[in-house]
Amino acid sequence: MELIAASRIPKAQARVTASKPYADQLVEVIRNVYGASSGATHPLLEEREIKTVGMLVVASDRGLAGAYASNIIRMAETAALAHEGAGRSVRIYAVGKKANDYFAYRKYTIVRSLVGVTDMPGYGDARAIANMVMDGHASEALDSVEAYYTQYQSAITQVPSFLGLVPIARPEAAEPDETVASVDYSYEPEPAEILGRLLPRYIEALIFNMLLQSSASEHSARRRAMKAATDNAEDLIILLTRVANRARQAEITTEISEIVGGAEALSLG
């Protein structure tokens, strides 16, 4: 399992790296279009009184990955308890069997559970999750949506992280760059309509990046856990072999002593 996880890490890392330029460019485009639309409104930008919170928790389908799943689940549960303490209802969107089983056992309301996607997530999985989240917000079943996932920093470091998904923070104007000539764009259709099409794609891209980072984190955590298990097993084999050799040596010594004692008894007799 260590070797399998190690073989999957490079591909997962490459997918995380490849997804960043698209997301960064999408943010830049949204910022430009939002500025040109003179602060257009959209349901995904709408802030309202928070009575019901949707929590997207990205964990894993399988175990044997150390504390990977428990760390993010613990972080999400702490936030859920804080929301309930403030009088808000919590709705769980669980990605991964571990998250679903944990929150179901503790009687949380699970709106939707997705399993079998954490090992190698696809963009279709992110789109399905995004549609569920946006539909819940549009129908006013959810006032805000939070995401809990594991941010991949390196093969050694993975950090449980929080991100507010909906409402989307209103884009801020970028700092003017004197080295780059400013460009005026002509929009067709109107900027507000373009923004309405881009914001759902932005949510999809965010969720896809979360799934990819969580997948890379899971493989890295599993490789470390399985390496530690392999090392512990090898140490245990050495220890038990030494104990067995000592027991065998003591048994042989006892048998030799008995033979020598019997021979001496016969010679004296």
HUFENRA-V504953 format. One record per pair of residues at least 24 apart in sequence whose C-alpha atoms are under 10 Angstrom apart, sorted by sequence separation. I is the first residue (numbers start at 0). GAP is how many residues later the second one is. If there is no record, write none. Layout:
i=I gap=GAP
i=I gap=GAP
This chain:
i=54 gap=24
i=141 gap=24
i=142 gap=24
i=143 gap=24
i=54 gap=25
i=72 gap=25
i=73 gap=25
i=76 gap=25
i=110 gap=25
i=53 gap=26
i=72 gap=26
i=76 gap=26
i=52 gap=27
i=68 gap=27
i=71 gap=27
i=72 gap=27
i=75 gap=27
i=68 gap=28
i=69 gap=28
i=73 gap=28
i=79 gap=28
i=68 gap=29
i=69 gap=29
i=72 gap=29
i=136 gap=29
i=52 gap=30
i=68 gap=30
i=72 gap=30
i=136 gap=30
i=51 gap=31
i=52 gap=31
i=76 gap=31
i=133 gap=31
i=167 gap=31
i=50 gap=32
i=51 gap=32
i=69 gap=32
i=132 gap=32
i=133 gap=32
i=49 gap=33
i=50 gap=33
i=132 gap=33
i=133 gap=33
i=59 gap=34
i=60 gap=34
i=61 gap=34
i=62 gap=34
i=94 gap=34
i=167 gap=34
i=50 gap=35
i=51 gap=35
i=52 gap=35
i=53 gap=35
i=54 gap=35
i=55 gap=35
i=56 gap=35
i=57 gap=35
i=58 gap=35
i=59 gap=35
i=60 gap=35
i=61 gap=35
i=62 gap=35
i=93 gap=35
i=129 gap=35
i=167 gap=35
i=50 gap=36
i=51 gap=36
i=52 gap=36
i=53 gap=36
i=54 gap=36
i=55 gap=36
i=56 gap=36
i=57 gap=36
i=58 gap=36
i=59 gap=36
i=60 gap=36
i=61 gap=36
i=92 gap=36
i=49 gap=37
i=50 gap=37
i=51 gap=37
i=52 gap=37
i=53 gap=37
i=54 gap=37
i=55 gap=37
i=56 gap=37
i=57 gap=37
i=58 gap=37
i=59 gap=37
i=60 gap=37
i=164 gap=37
i=165 gap=37
i=49 gap=38
i=50 gap=38
i=51 gap=38
i=52 gap=38
i=53 gap=38
i=54 gap=38
i=55 gap=38
i=56 gap=38
i=57 gap=38
i=58 gap=38
i=59 gap=38
i=60 gap=38
i=164 gap=38
i=49 gap=39
i=50 gap=39
i=51 gap=39
i=52 gap=39
i=53 gap=39
i=54 gap=39
i=55 gap=39
i=56 gap=39
i=57 gap=39
i=58 gap=39
i=59 gap=39
i=60 gap=39
i=92 gap=39
i=57 gap=40
i=58 gap=40
i=59 gap=40
i=60 gap=40
i=92 gap=40
i=57 gap=41
i=58 gap=41
i=164 gap=41
i=56 gap=42
i=57 gap=42
i=164 gap=42
i=55 gap=43
i=56 gap=43
i=162 gap=43
i=56 gap=46
i=162 gap=47
i=160 gap=49
i=90 gap=50
i=90 gap=51
i=89 gap=52
i=92 gap=52
i=60 gap=53
i=61 gap=53
i=88 gap=53
i=91 gap=53
i=92 gap=53
i=60 gap=54
i=61 gap=54
i=90 gap=54
i=91 gap=54
i=92 gap=54
i=93 gap=54
i=94 gap=54
i=159 gap=54
i=54 gap=55
i=59 gap=55
i=60 gap=55
i=89 gap=55
i=157 gap=55
i=158 gap=55
i=53 gap=56
i=54 gap=56
i=55 gap=56
i=56 gap=56
i=57 gap=56
i=58 gap=56
i=59 gap=56
i=60 gap=56
i=61 gap=56
i=157 gap=56
i=53 gap=57
i=55 gap=57
i=59 gap=57
i=60 gap=57
i=61 gap=57
i=159 gap=57
i=59 gap=58
i=60 gap=58
i=148 gap=58
i=150 gap=58
i=151 gap=58
i=157 gap=58
i=158 gap=58
i=58 gap=59
i=59 gap=59
i=146 gap=59
i=150 gap=59
i=157 gap=59
i=4 gap=60
i=57 gap=60
i=146 gap=60
i=149 gap=60
i=150 gap=60
i=151 gap=60
i=152 gap=60
i=156 gap=60
i=157 gap=60
i=148 gap=61
i=149 gap=61
i=150 gap=61
i=151 gap=61
i=154 gap=61
i=155 gap=61
i=147 gap=62
i=148 gap=62
i=149 gap=62
i=150 gap=62
i=151 gap=62
i=153 gap=62
i=154 gap=62
i=157 gap=62
i=0 gap=63
i=146 gap=63
i=149 gap=63
i=150 gap=63
i=151 gap=63
i=152 gap=63
i=153 gap=63
i=156 gap=63
i=157 gap=63
i=148 gap=64
i=149 gap=64
i=150 gap=64
i=151 gap=64
i=152 gap=64
i=154 gap=64
i=155 gap=64
i=156 gap=64
i=148 gap=65
i=149 gap=65
i=150 gap=65
i=151 gap=65
i=154 gap=65
i=155 gap=65
i=133 gap=66
i=147 gap=66
i=148 gap=66
i=149 gap=66
i=150 gap=66
i=151 gap=66
i=153 gap=66
i=154 gap=66
i=78 gap=67
i=149 gap=67
i=148 gap=68
i=149 gap=68
i=151 gap=68
i=154 gap=68
i=155 gap=68
i=78 gap=69
i=130 gap=69
i=133 gap=69
i=154 gap=69
i=75 gap=70
i=129 gap=70
i=132 gap=70
i=133 gap=70
i=75 gap=71
i=129 gap=71
i=75 gap=72
i=129 gap=72
i=130 gap=72
i=55 gap=73
i=74 gap=73
i=75 gap=73
i=126 gap=73
i=129 gap=73
i=130 gap=73
i=74 gap=74
i=126 gap=74
i=128 gap=74
i=129 gap=74
i=72 gap=75
i=128 gap=75
i=129 gap=75
i=71 gap=76
i=72 gap=76
i=126 gap=76
i=127 gap=76
i=129 gap=76
i=55 gap=77
i=71 gap=77
i=125 gap=77
i=126 gap=77
i=129 gap=77
i=54 gap=78
i=70 gap=78
i=71 gap=78
i=125 gap=78
i=126 gap=78
i=128 gap=78
i=129 gap=78
i=53 gap=79
i=70 gap=79
i=124 gap=79
i=125 gap=79
i=127 gap=79
i=128 gap=79
i=68 gap=80
i=123 gap=80
i=125 gap=80
i=126 gap=80
i=68 gap=81
i=122 gap=81
i=125 gap=81
i=126 gap=81
i=53 gap=82
i=67 gap=82
i=122 gap=82
i=124 gap=82
i=125 gap=82
i=53 gap=83
i=78 gap=83
i=124 gap=83
i=125 gap=83
i=52 gap=84
i=75 gap=84
i=122 gap=84
i=123 gap=84
i=125 gap=84
i=51 gap=85
i=74 gap=85
i=75 gap=85
i=122 gap=85
i=125 gap=85
i=73 gap=86
i=74 gap=86
i=75 gap=86
i=121 gap=86
i=122 gap=86
i=124 gap=86
i=125 gap=86
i=53 gap=87
i=54 gap=87
i=71 gap=87
i=72 gap=87
i=74 gap=87
i=120 gap=87
i=51 gap=88
i=52 gap=88
i=53 gap=88
i=70 gap=88
i=71 gap=88
i=120 gap=88
i=122 gap=88
i=51 gap=89
i=52 gap=89
i=53 gap=89
i=54 gap=89
i=55 gap=89
i=56 gap=89
i=57 gap=89
i=58 gap=89
i=70 gap=89
i=71 gap=89
i=120 gap=89
i=121 gap=89
i=122 gap=89
i=43 gap=90
i=50 gap=90
i=51 gap=90
i=52 gap=90
i=53 gap=90
i=54 gap=90
i=55 gap=90
i=56 gap=90
i=57 gap=90
i=58 gap=90
i=67 gap=90
i=70 gap=90
i=71 gap=90
i=120 gap=90
i=121 gap=90
i=42 gap=91
i=45 gap=91
i=50 gap=91
i=51 gap=91
i=52 gap=91
i=53 gap=91
i=54 gap=91
i=55 gap=91
i=56 gap=91
i=57 gap=91
i=58 gap=91
i=67 gap=91
i=68 gap=91
i=119 gap=91
i=120 gap=91
i=47 gap=92
i=49 gap=92
i=50 gap=92
i=51 gap=92
i=52 gap=92
i=53 gap=92
i=54 gap=92
i=55 gap=92
i=56 gap=92
i=57 gap=92
i=67 gap=92
i=118 gap=92
i=119 gap=92
i=43 gap=93
i=49 gap=93
i=50 gap=93
i=51 gap=93
i=52 gap=93
i=53 gap=93
i=54 gap=93
i=55 gap=93
i=56 gap=93
i=117 gap=93
i=118 gap=93
i=120 gap=93
i=42 gap=94
i=43 gap=94
i=48 gap=94
i=49 gap=94
i=116 gap=94
i=117 gap=94
i=119 gap=94
i=120 gap=94
i=42 gap=95
i=47 gap=95
i=48 gap=95
i=49 gap=95
i=118 gap=95
i=119 gap=95
i=46 gap=96
i=47 gap=96
i=117 gap=96
i=118 gap=96
i=119 gap=96
i=45 gap=97
i=46 gap=97
i=117 gap=97
i=118 gap=97
i=45 gap=98
i=116 gap=98
i=117 gap=98
i=118 gap=99
i=43 gap=100
i=117 gap=100
i=118 gap=100
i=117 gap=101
i=14 gap=105
i=56 gap=105
i=55 gap=106
i=11 gap=107
i=55 gap=107
i=11 gap=108
i=55 gap=108
i=10 gap=109
i=11 gap=109
i=54 gap=109
i=55 gap=109
i=54 gap=110
i=7 gap=111
i=53 gap=111
i=7 gap=112
i=53 gap=112
i=52 gap=113
i=94 gap=116
i=46 gap=119
i=47 gap=119
i=45 gap=120
i=46 gap=120
i=43 gap=121
i=44 gap=121
i=45 gap=121
i=46 gap=121
i=43 gap=122
i=44 gap=122
i=45 gap=122
i=46 gap=122
i=42 gap=123
i=43 gap=123
i=44 gap=123
i=45 gap=123
i=42 gap=124
i=43 gap=124
i=44 gap=124
i=45 gap=124
i=41 gap=125
i=42 gap=125
i=43 gap=125
i=44 gap=125
i=41 gap=126
i=43 gap=126
i=44 gap=126
i=40 gap=129
i=38 gap=131
i=38 gap=132
i=15 gap=136
i=33 gap=136
i=34 gap=136
i=33 gap=137
i=34 gap=137
i=32 gap=138
i=33 gap=138
i=34 gap=138
i=12 gap=139
i=30 gap=139
i=31 gap=139
i=33 gap=139
i=34 gap=139
i=12 gap=140
i=29 gap=140
i=30 gap=140
i=31 gap=140
i=12 gap=141
i=29 gap=141
i=30 gap=141
i=31 gap=141
i=12 gap=142
i=29 gap=142
i=30 gap=142
i=31 gap=142
i=27 gap=143
i=30 gap=143
i=26 gap=144
i=9 gap=145
i=27 gap=145
i=68 gap=145
i=8 gap=146
i=27 gap=146
i=67 gap=146
i=35 gap=148
i=5 gap=149
i=35 gap=149
i=57 gap=149
i=67 gap=149
i=68 gap=149
i=35 gap=150
i=36 gap=150
i=41 gap=150
i=67 gap=150
i=35 gap=151
i=39 gap=151
i=40 gap=151
i=41 gap=151
i=55 gap=151
i=66 gap=151
i=67 gap=151
i=31 gap=152
i=32 gap=152
i=38 gap=152
i=39 gap=152
i=43 gap=152
i=57 gap=152
i=58 gap=152
i=64 gap=152
i=65 gap=152
i=67 gap=152
i=68 gap=152
i=31 gap=153
i=36 gap=153
i=37 gap=153
i=38 gap=153
i=39 gap=153
i=41 gap=153
i=42 gap=153
i=57 gap=153
i=64 gap=153
i=67 gap=153
i=32 gap=154
i=35 gap=154
i=36 gap=154
i=37 gap=154
i=40 gap=154
i=41 gap=154
i=44 gap=154
i=59 gap=154
i=63 gap=154
i=64 gap=154
i=66 gap=154
i=67 gap=154
i=35 gap=155
i=36 gap=155
i=39 gap=155
i=40 gap=155
i=43 gap=155
i=58 gap=155
i=59 gap=155
i=62 gap=155
i=64 gap=155
i=65 gap=155
i=66 gap=155
i=34 gap=156
i=35 gap=156
i=36 gap=156
i=39 gap=156
i=42 gap=156
i=43 gap=156
i=57 gap=156
i=58 gap=156
i=61 gap=156
i=64 gap=156
i=65 gap=156
i=32 gap=157
i=33 gap=157
i=34 gap=157
i=36 gap=157
i=41 gap=157
i=57 gap=157
i=60 gap=157
i=63 gap=157
i=64 gap=157
i=65 gap=157
i=67 gap=157
i=32 gap=158
i=33 gap=158
i=36 gap=158
i=59 gap=158
i=63 gap=158
i=64 gap=158
i=65 gap=158
i=66 gap=158
i=31 gap=159
i=32 gap=159
i=35 gap=159
i=43 gap=159
i=58 gap=159
i=62 gap=159
i=63 gap=159
i=64 gap=159
i=65 gap=159
i=32 gap=160
i=33 gap=160
i=61 gap=160
i=63 gap=160
i=64 gap=160
i=65 gap=160
i=29 gap=161
i=32 gap=161
i=33 gap=161
i=63 gap=161
i=64 gap=161
i=32 gap=162
i=33 gap=162
i=63 gap=162
i=65 gap=162
i=31 gap=163
i=29 gap=164
i=30 gap=164
i=29 gap=165
i=32 gap=165
i=63 gap=165
i=28 gap=166
i=29 gap=166
i=29 gap=168
i=28 gap=169
i=29 gap=169
i=26 gap=171
i=25 gap=172
i=26 gap=172
i=29 gap=172
i=25 gap=173
i=25 gap=175
i=26 gap=175
i=25 gap=176
i=22 gap=178
i=23 gap=178
i=22 gap=179
i=25 gap=179
i=21 gap=180
i=22 gap=180
i=22 gap=181
i=23 gap=181
i=22 gap=182
i=21 gap=183
i=22 gap=183
i=19 gap=185
i=22 gap=185
i=18 gap=186
i=19 gap=186
i=22 gap=186
i=18 gap=187
i=18 gap=189
i=19 gap=189
i=18 gap=190
i=17 gap=191
i=15 gap=192
i=16 gap=192
i=15 gap=193
i=18 gap=193
i=14 gap=194
i=15 gap=194
i=18 gap=194
i=15 gap=195
i=16 gap=195
i=15 gap=196
i=16 gap=196
i=14 gap=197
i=15 gap=197
i=13 gap=198
i=14 gap=198
i=15 gap=198
i=12 gap=199
i=15 gap=199
i=11 gap=200
i=12 gap=200
i=14 gap=200
i=15 gap=200
i=11 gap=201
i=14 gap=201
i=11 gap=202
i=12 gap=202
i=13 gap=202
i=11 gap=203
i=12 gap=203
i=11 gap=204
i=12 gap=204
i=10 gap=205
i=11 gap=205
i=8 gap=206
i=9 gap=206
i=11 gap=206
i=12 gap=206
i=7 gap=207
i=8 gap=207
i=11 gap=207
i=12 gap=207
i=7 gap=208
i=8 gap=208
i=11 gap=208
i=8 gap=209
i=9 gap=209
i=8 gap=210
i=9 gap=210
i=4 gap=211
i=7 gap=211
i=8 gap=211
i=6 gap=212
i=7 gap=212
i=4 gap=213
i=5 gap=213
i=4 gap=214
i=5 gap=214
i=8 gap=214
i=3 gap=215
i=4 gap=215
i=7 gap=215
i=4 gap=216
i=5 gap=216
i=6 gap=216
i=1 gap=217
i=4 gap=217
i=5 gap=217
i=0 gap=218
i=1 gap=218
i=3 gap=218
i=4 gap=218
i=5 gap=218
i=1 gap=219
i=3 gap=219
i=4 gap=219
i=1 gap=220
i=2 gap=220
i=0 gap=221
i=1 gap=221
i=4 gap=221
i=5 gap=221
i=0 gap=222
i=1 gap=222
i=1 gap=223
i=2 gap=223
i=0 gap=224
i=1 gap=224
i=2 gap=224
i=0 gap=225
i=1 gap=225
i=0 gap=226
i=1 gap=226
i=1 gap=227
i=1 gap=228
i=0 gap=229
